[in-house]
Amino acid sequence: MTERAIADRDIADALCEQVRSAYDARTPLRIVGGDTRAFYGRPVEGQALQMAEHSGIVSYDPVELVVTVRAGTRLSDLQEVLAEKHQMLGFEPPMFGEASTIGGAVATGLSGPRRPWAGAARDFVLGTRIITQEGKLLRFGGEVMKNVAGYDLSRLMAGAQGTLGVLTDISFKVLPIPTATHSLRLTIELDEALKKLAELGRKPLPITAAAWHHGELFLRLEGGKSSVAATQASLGGKPLDASFWQELRDHAHAFFTCSADQSLWRLSLPPNTAPLVLDIPEADIFYDWAGSQRWVKTTLDASTLRDACSAVGGHATCYTPQLQGGAADPFTPLNTVVEKYHRNLKAELDAHGIFNPGRLYAAF
């Protein structure tokens, strides 16, 4: 795969025209890329704004570690282009299907196993081009590591799920692929695993992923050859196939298969949080991000999970709200003050609520 192998199509003018028409007619728009993340958040009803054709590498400077890409570009294609130069997207975005696009990855703001050590999706966004509610194509941010000119609307788009505008182009900081990598597994009980992770976190070790499930601790080491080799020798354990992290990232691991009466939840918690007191079998909890992100398969109701998370300063997101008959709001409700800011921002950037209405709580 080379840059030329990716379909190079700039349909920004046509997209702007569709947005202008929707704005004038007050027509709701459902922004669609690969449509592989439609399960995330509330469902949206509206006229489809198809982004997949708006694809291609706008510019790529491997020396400066910067790439600018159109939002409809397939995530797998972009990763291949970067890999040719031994580089990668540092936030390790999940890919829930071959049609996954880079625009969808940024809009949902989801990050993979490397996130606690490298940063979140928004940390790698340098600049964007965005179609506003009036159908204007505006540029925010830039293609440099340091950009302090004005409000950082580009990073605000990461995780907004298309509710504040239409992403057309995104500039990223990319990272070199580590020269050495080794994954391992250790047989260890949960309490001891969490203690060990806290201890390892205080040391300058080349750990870039850490997870625990059902009696086993999984670690990924990445960096210089000598550092990885020394840490590997110190930790011991059995070798682990590197595909484990891709399966975890993309929810392709067997754990993510729920029974008919279960829902899948993501618990986001502060570092070093002890196991929550919940009536859930140990096998139905998967600890990721050294324990800060926990995947839970359960029949428990939303309030029980959210109350337990809130008590320790965290929150819970339902990834399968439809399995609860729509009874579970996917996202933890915002407090009054934060919700006010959300709604004010939405009103400024999408006065008529045409962009993915209802996807987030900031919708009218």
BAMIPA-627601 format. One record per residue (C-alpha): residue number from 0; chain; x, y, z. Coordinates in steps of 0.1 Angstrom, whole numbers, plus 2048, in hexadecimal, padded with zeros to 3 digits. Layout:
BEGIN
+-----+-------+-----+-----+-----+
:  nr : kette :  px :  py :  pz :
+-----+-------+-----+-----+-----+
: NUM :     A :   X :   Y :   Z :
...
+-----+-------+-----+-----+-----+
REM end
This chain:
BEGIN
+-----+-------+-----+-----+-----+
:  nr : kette :  px :  py :  pz :
+-----+-------+-----+-----+-----+
:   0 :     A : 800 : 800 : 800 :
:   1 :     A : 80E : 822 : 7F6 :
:   2 :     A : 7FF : 845 : 7F8 :
:   3 :     A : 7F5 : 842 : 7D4 :
:   4 :     A : 7E2 : 822 : 7DA :
:   5 :     A : 7C9 : 834 : 7F1 :
:   6 :     A : 7AC : 843 : 7DD :
:   7 :     A : 7B2 : 868 : 7DB :
:   8 :     A : 791 : 87A : 7DA :
:   9 :     A : 789 : 89D : 7E7 :
:  10 :     A : 764 : 8A1 : 7E9 :
:  11 :     A : 764 : 8BD : 802 :
:  12 :     A : 751 : 8D5 : 7EB :
:  13 :     A : 734 : 8BC : 7E7 :
:  14 :     A : 734 : 8B6 : 80D :
:  15 :     A : 732 : 8DB : 814 :
:  16 :     A : 715 : 8DF : 7FC :
:  17 :     A : 702 : 8C3 : 80D :
:  18 :     A : 708 : 8D2 : 82F :
:  19 :     A : 6FD : 8F5 : 823 :
:  20 :     A : 6DD : 8E6 : 816 :
:  21 :     A : 6D6 : 8D3 : 836 :
:  22 :     A : 6DC : 8F3 : 84A :
:  23 :     A : 6C4 : 907 : 835 :
:  24 :     A : 6A9 : 8EC : 837 :
:  25 :     A : 6B1 : 8E2 : 85B :
:  26 :     A : 6B6 : 8BE : 850 :
:  27 :     A : 6C8 : 8A7 : 868 :
:  28 :     A : 6E8 : 897 : 85B :
:  29 :     A : 6F6 : 875 : 865 :
:  30 :     A : 71C : 877 : 85E :
:  31 :     A : 727 : 855 : 850 :
:  32 :     A : 74A : 849 : 849 :
:  33 :     A : 750 : 823 : 84A :
:  34 :     A : 731 : 820 : 862 :
:  35 :     A : 745 : 808 : 878 :
:  36 :     A : 740 : 81D : 897 :
:  37 :     A : 71B : 823 : 894 :
:  38 :     A : 716 : 80D : 8B3 :
:  39 :     A : 728 : 827 : 8C9 :
:  40 :     A : 711 : 841 : 8D8 :
:  41 :     A : 6ED : 848 : 8D1 :
:  42 :     A : 6DD : 840 : 8AF :
:  43 :     A : 6DA : 85C : 896 :
:  44 :     A : 6BD : 862 : 87E :
:  45 :     A : 6C5 : 879 : 860 :
:  46 :     A : 6D0 : 87C : 83C :
:  47 :     A : 6F1 : 86A : 836 :
:  48 :     A : 70F : 880 : 830 :
:  49 :     A : 727 : 866 : 820 :
:  50 :     A : 74B : 86D : 828 :
:  51 :     A : 75C : 84D : 81C :
:  52 :     A : 763 : 85B : 7F9 :
:  53 :     A : 776 : 879 : 808 :
:  54 :     A : 796 : 866 : 80B :
:  55 :     A : 7BC : 868 : 805 :
:  56 :     A : 7DC : 874 : 814 :
:  57 :     A : 7DE : 899 : 811 :
:  58 :     A : 802 : 89C : 81D :
:  59 :     A : 81B : 886 : 830 :
:  60 :     A : 83D : 890 : 83E :
:  61 :     A : 84D : 872 : 84F :
:  62 :     A : 86B : 888 : 85A :
:  63 :     A : 854 : 8A0 : 86D :
:  64 :     A : 83D : 883 : 878 :
:  65 :     A : 81E : 894 : 86A :
:  66 :     A : 803 : 887 : 853 :
:  67 :     A : 7E3 : 898 : 846 :
:  68 :     A : 7C8 : 881 : 83A :
:  69 :     A : 7A4 : 885 : 82E :
:  70 :     A : 78A : 879 : 846 :
:  71 :     A : 77B : 85D : 830 :
:  72 :     A : 79D : 84B : 82D :
:  73 :     A : 79C : 828 : 839 :
:  74 :     A : 7AF : 824 : 85A :
:  75 :     A : 7C0 : 804 : 84D :
:  76 :     A : 7CD : 816 : 82E :
:  77 :     A : 7DB : 832 : 842 :
:  78 :     A : 7EC : 81A : 85A :
:  79 :     A : 7FC : 808 : 83D :
:  80 :     A : 80A : 828 : 82E :
:  81 :     A : 819 : 832 : 850 :
:  82 :     A : 827 : 80F : 855 :
:  83 :     A : 83B : 812 : 835 :
:  84 :     A : 84E : 82E : 846 :
:  85 :     A : 850 : 81B : 867 :
:  86 :     A : 837 : 832 : 877 :
:  87 :     A : 815 : 82F : 887 :
:  88 :     A : 7F7 : 841 : 897 :
:  89 :     A : 801 : 844 : 8BB :
:  90 :     A : 7DE : 841 : 8CA :
:  91 :     A : 7D9 : 81E : 8BB :
:  92 :     A : 7B5 : 824 : 8AF :
:  93 :     A : 79D : 807 : 8B0 :
:  94 :     A : 792 : 7FA : 88E :
:  95 :     A : 76F : 7EA : 890 :
:  96 :     A : 76F : 7DF : 86C :
:  97 :     A : 782 : 7E2 : 84B :
:  98 :     A : 76E : 801 : 842 :
:  99 :     A : 778 : 814 : 861 :
: 100 :     A : 783 : 838 : 858 :
: 101 :     A : 79B : 84F : 868 :
: 102 :     A : 780 : 86A : 86B :
: 103 :     A : 76B : 851 : 87F :
: 104 :     A : 789 : 849 : 895 :
: 105 :     A : 78D : 86E : 89E :
: 106 :     A : 768 : 875 : 8A1 :
: 107 :     A : 763 : 85A : 8BB :
: 108 :     A : 784 : 862 : 8CC :
: 109 :     A : 78B : 83D : 8D5 :
: 110 :     A : 7AE : 832 : 8DC :
: 111 :     A : 7BE : 810 : 8DF :
: 112 :     A : 7D4 : 7FE : 8F9 :
: 113 :     A : 7F1 : 817 : 8F5 :
: 114 :     A : 7DC : 835 : 900 :
: 115 :     A : 7E9 : 838 : 925 :
: 116 :     A : 80D : 838 : 919 :
: 117 :     A : 80B : 84C : 8F8 :
: 118 :     A : 7EC : 862 : 8FB :
: 119 :     A : 7C8 : 863 : 8EF :
: 120 :     A : 7BB : 86A : 8CB :
: 121 :     A : 7B8 : 890 : 8D1 :
: 122 :     A : 7DC : 892 : 8DD :
: 123 :     A : 7E7 : 889 : 8B9 :
: 124 :     A : 7D0 : 8A0 : 8A6 :
: 125 :     A : 7E4 : 8BE : 89A :
: 126 :     A : 7CA : 8CF : 883 :
: 127 :     A : 7AA : 8C9 : 870 :
: 128 :     A : 794 : 8D6 : 854 :
: 129 :     A : 770 : 8D7 : 85F :
: 130 :     A : 74F : 8DF : 84D :
: 131 :     A : 73B : 8F6 : 863 :
: 132 :     A : 715 : 8F8 : 867 :
: 133 :     A : 713 : 912 : 84B :
: 134 :     A : 726 : 8FB : 833 :
: 135 :     A : 747 : 90E : 835 :
: 136 :     A : 768 : 8FB : 834 :
: 137 :     A : 77F : 909 : 84F :
: 138 :     A : 7A1 : 8FF : 85A :
: 139 :     A : 7AB : 8FC : 87F :
: 140 :     A : 7CD : 8F5 : 88E :
: 141 :     A : 7EA : 8EC : 878 :
: 142 :     A : 805 : 8D3 : 86F :
: 143 :     A : 81E : 8DA : 88B :
: 144 :     A : 823 : 8CC : 8AD :
: 145 :     A : 81D : 8ED : 8BF :
: 146 :     A : 7FF : 901 : 8B5 :
: 147 :     A : 7F2 : 91C : 8CD :
: 148 :     A : 7DF : 933 : 8B5 :
: 149 :     A : 7BB : 935 : 8C2 :
: 150 :     A : 7A4 : 91C : 8D1 :
: 151 :     A : 7AC : 8F7 : 8CA :
: 152 :     A : 78D : 8ED : 8B7 :
: 153 :     A : 79F : 8D1 : 8A5 :
: 154 :     A : 7A4 : 8BC : 8C5 :
: 155 :     A : 781 : 8C5 : 8D0 :
: 156 :     A : 775 : 8B1 : 8B2 :
: 157 :     A : 785 : 891 : 8C0 :
: 158 :     A : 769 : 87F : 8D2 :
: 159 :     A : 74E : 897 : 8C7 :
: 160 :     A : 73F : 87C : 8B0 :
: 161 :     A : 738 : 894 : 894 :
: 162 :     A : 720 : 8AA : 8A9 :
: 163 :     A : 734 : 8CA : 8A5 :
: 164 :     A : 73D : 8C9 : 880 :
: 165 :     A : 749 : 8B3 : 864 :
: 166 :     A : 76D : 8A8 : 864 :
: 167 :     A : 77C : 8A9 : 841 :
: 168 :     A : 7A2 : 8A9 : 846 :
: 169 :     A : 7B7 : 8A0 : 864 :
: 170 :     A : 7DB : 8A6 : 86B :
: 171 :     A : 7EC : 88E : 884 :
: 172 :     A : 80D : 88B : 896 :
: 173 :     A : 819 : 868 : 890 :
: 174 :     A : 833 : 853 : 8A2 :
: 175 :     A : 84F : 83C : 898 :
: 176 :     A : 848 : 817 : 89C :
: 177 :     A : 85D : 80A : 8B9 :
: 178 :     A : 87D : 7F7 : 8AF :
: 179 :     A : 876 : 7DA : 8C6 :
: 180 :     A : 856 : 7CB : 8D4 :
: 181 :     A : 84D : 7AE : 8EB :
: 182 :     A : 82C : 7A3 : 8FA :
: 183 :     A : 829 : 78C : 918 :
: 184 :     A : 810 : 77C : 92F :
: 185 :     A : 813 : 775 : 954 :
: 186 :     A : 7FD : 75F : 96A :
: 187 :     A : 7F2 : 775 : 987 :
: 188 :     A : 7D3 : 77C : 99B :
: 189 :     A : 7C1 : 79E : 997 :
: 190 :     A : 7CB : 7AF : 9B8 :
: 191 :     A : 7F0 : 7A6 : 9B2 :
: 192 :     A : 7EE : 7B0 : 98E :
: 193 :     A : 7E0 : 7D3 : 997 :
: 194 :     A : 7FC : 7D7 : 9B1 :
: 195 :     A : 816 : 7CD : 998 :
: 196 :     A : 808 : 7E5 : 97D :
: 197 :     A : 80A : 801 : 996 :
: 198 :     A : 82E : 7F8 : 99F :
: 199 :     A : 838 : 7F5 : 97A :
: 200 :     A : 828 : 817 : 973 :
: 201 :     A : 840 : 828 : 98A :
: 202 :     A : 85E : 81B : 977 :
: 203 :     A : 86C : 827 : 955 :
: 204 :     A : 863 : 807 : 943 :
: 205 :     A : 85A : 803 : 91E :
: 206 :     A : 836 : 7F8 : 924 :
: 207 :     A : 81D : 803 : 90A :
: 208 :     A : 7FF : 7EC : 912 :
: 209 :     A : 7F3 : 7DA : 931 :
: 210 :     A : 7D4 : 7C5 : 936 :
: 211 :     A : 7C7 : 7AB : 94E :
: 212 :     A : 7AC : 790 : 94A :
: 213 :     A : 7A3 : 770 : 95C :
: 214 :     A : 7C3 : 76A : 96E :
: 215 :     A : 7DC : 777 : 955 :
: 216 :     A : 7EF : 798 : 951 :
: 217 :     A : 7F8 : 7A2 : 92D :
: 218 :     A : 814 : 7BB : 926 :
: 219 :     A : 822 : 7CB : 907 :
: 220 :     A : 846 : 7D8 : 907 :
: 221 :     A : 851 : 7F0 : 8EC :
: 222 :     A : 870 : 805 : 8E7 :
: 223 :     A : 895 : 801 : 8E3 :
: 224 :     A : 8A2 : 7DD : 8DF :
: 225 :     A : 8B7 : 7DE : 8FF :
: 226 :     A : 89B : 7ED : 914 :
: 227 :     A : 881 : 7D4 : 908 :
: 228 :     A : 899 : 7B7 : 90D :
: 229 :     A : 8A2 : 7C1 : 930 :
: 230 :     A : 87E : 7C7 : 93B :
: 231 :     A : 874 : 7A6 : 92B :
: 232 :     A : 88F : 793 : 93E :
: 233 :     A : 884 : 7A5 : 95F :
: 234 :     A : 85F : 79D : 95B :
: 235 :     A : 861 : 77A : 94D :
: 236 :     A : 840 : 76B : 943 :
: 237 :     A : 835 : 759 : 924 :
: 238 :     A : 836 : 768 : 901 :
: 239 :     A : 816 : 777 : 8F4 :
: 240 :     A : 80D : 77A : 8CF :
: 241 :     A : 80B : 79F : 8C6 :
: 242 :     A : 7E9 : 79A : 8B5 :
: 243 :     A : 7DB : 799 : 8D8 :
: 244 :     A : 7DC : 7BF : 8DA :
: 245 :     A : 7CB : 7C4 : 8B8 :
: 246 :     A : 7AF : 7AC : 8C2 :
: 247 :     A : 7AB : 7C0 : 8E3 :
: 248 :     A : 7AC : 7E1 : 8D1 :
: 249 :     A : 792 : 7D7 : 8B7 :
: 250 :     A : 77B : 7C3 : 8CE :
: 251 :     A : 784 : 7A4 : 8BB :
: 252 :     A : 78F : 791 : 8DA :
: 253 :     A : 778 : 775 : 8E5 :
: 254 :     A : 770 : 788 : 905 :
: 255 :     A : 75B : 7A1 : 8F2 :
: 256 :     A : 741 : 787 : 8E8 :
: 257 :     A : 723 : 78E : 8FF :
: 258 :     A : 707 : 776 : 907 :
: 259 :     A : 6E4 : 77F : 8FD :
: 260 :     A : 6DC : 78F : 91F :
: 261 :     A : 6FD : 7A2 : 923 :
: 262 :     A : 707 : 7C5 : 91A :
: 263 :     A : 72B : 7D1 : 914 :
: 264 :     A : 736 : 7EE : 929 :
: 265 :     A : 756 : 803 : 92A :
: 266 :     A : 760 : 80F : 94C :
: 267 :     A : 778 : 82D : 94D :
: 268 :     A : 789 : 830 : 96F :
: 269 :     A : 7A6 : 843 : 97F :
: 270 :     A : 7C8 : 831 : 97F :
: 271 :     A : 7CE : 818 : 99A :
: 272 :     A : 7A8 : 814 : 9A3 :
: 273 :     A : 7A1 : 7F4 : 9B6 :
: 274 :     A : 788 : 7DB : 9A9 :
: 275 :     A : 765 : 7E8 : 9AB :
: 276 :     A : 74C : 7D6 : 9C2 :
: 277 :     A : 734 : 7C9 : 9A7 :
: 278 :     A : 722 : 7A8 : 9A3 :
: 279 :     A : 734 : 79E : 984 :
: 280 :     A : 749 : 77E : 97E :
: 281 :     A : 76E : 785 : 97B :
: 282 :     A : 76E : 775 : 958 :
: 283 :     A : 756 : 78F : 94C :
: 284 :     A : 76E : 7AD : 953 :
: 285 :     A : 78C : 7B5 : 93E :
: 286 :     A : 7A4 : 7CE : 94C :
: 287 :     A : 7B6 : 7E4 : 932 :
: 288 :     A : 7CC : 803 : 934 :
: 289 :     A : 7DC : 7F5 : 954 :
: 290 :     A : 7BA : 7F4 : 964 :
: 291 :     A : 7AD : 816 : 95B :
: 292 :     A : 797 : 809 : 93F :
: 293 :     A : 781 : 7EB : 948 :
: 294 :     A : 76B : 7D8 : 930 :
: 295 :     A : 74D : 7C8 : 941 :
: 296 :     A : 733 : 7AF : 934 :
: 297 :     A : 715 : 7B0 : 94B :
: 298 :     A : 6F0 : 7B0 : 950 :
: 299 :     A : 6F2 : 7CB : 96B :
: 300 :     A : 6DF : 7EB : 965 :
: 301 :     A : 6EF : 80C : 95B :
: 302 :     A : 6EA : 81D : 97D :
: 303 :     A : 6FB : 801 : 990 :
: 304 :     A : 71A : 803 : 97A :
: 305 :     A : 71B : 829 : 978 :
: 306 :     A : 716 : 82E : 99E :
: 307 :     A : 734 : 817 : 9A4 :
: 308 :     A : 74A : 829 : 98B :
: 309 :     A : 73F : 84C : 997 :
: 310 :     A : 748 : 843 : 9BB :
: 311 :     A : 76D : 840 : 9B0 :
: 312 :     A : 76D : 85D : 998 :
: 313 :     A : 766 : 849 : 978 :
: 314 :     A : 74A : 844 : 95F :
: 315 :     A : 73A : 828 : 94A :
: 316 :     A : 731 : 826 : 925 :
: 317 :     A : 71A : 80C : 917 :
: 318 :     A : 726 : 7FE : 8F5 :
: 319 :     A : 707 : 7E9 : 8EF :
: 320 :     A : 6E9 : 7FF : 8FB :
: 321 :     A : 6D2 : 7EE : 8E2 :
: 322 :     A : 6D5 : 7CE : 8F5 :
: 323 :     A : 6C5 : 7DF : 913 :
: 324 :     A : 6A8 : 7E9 : 8FD :
: 325 :     A : 6B4 : 80C : 8FC :
: 326 :     A : 6B1 : 80F : 922 :
: 327 :     A : 6D6 : 817 : 927 :
: 328 :     A : 6E2 : 839 : 91C :
: 329 :     A : 704 : 832 : 90C :
: 330 :     A : 715 : 84E : 91E :
: 331 :     A : 716 : 859 : 943 :
: 332 :     A : 700 : 878 : 946 :
: 333 :     A : 713 : 898 : 94A :
: 334 :     A : 711 : 8AD : 969 :
: 335 :     A : 6FD : 8CD : 965 :
: 336 :     A : 71A : 8E5 : 961 :
: 337 :     A : 72D : 8D0 : 947 :
: 338 :     A : 70D : 8C9 : 934 :
: 339 :     A : 706 : 8EE : 932 :
: 340 :     A : 728 : 8F4 : 921 :
: 341 :     A : 721 : 8D7 : 90A :
: 342 :     A : 700 : 8E5 : 8FF :
: 343 :     A : 70E : 908 : 8FB :
: 344 :     A : 72A : 8FC : 8E5 :
: 345 :     A : 712 : 8E7 : 8D0 :
: 346 :     A : 6FB : 906 : 8CC :
: 347 :     A : 719 : 91A : 8C0 :
: 348 :     A : 726 : 901 : 8A7 :
: 349 :     A : 705 : 8F0 : 89C :
: 350 :     A : 6E9 : 908 : 8A3 :
: 351 :     A : 6CE : 8F3 : 892 :
: 352 :     A : 6DB : 8D2 : 89E :
: 353 :     A : 6E1 : 8C3 : 87B :
: 354 :     A : 702 : 8B0 : 883 :
: 355 :     A : 6FB : 88D : 890 :
: 356 :     A : 6DE : 899 : 8A6 :
: 357 :     A : 6D9 : 884 : 8C5 :
: 358 :     A : 6FB : 872 : 8C4 :
: 359 :     A : 708 : 883 : 8E4 :
: 360 :     A : 6F6 : 893 : 901 :
: 361 :     A : 700 : 8B5 : 8F3 :
: 362 :     A : 6E4 : 8B1 : 8D8 :
: 363 :     A : 6C4 : 8C4 : 8DA :
+-----+-------+-----+-----+-----+
REM end
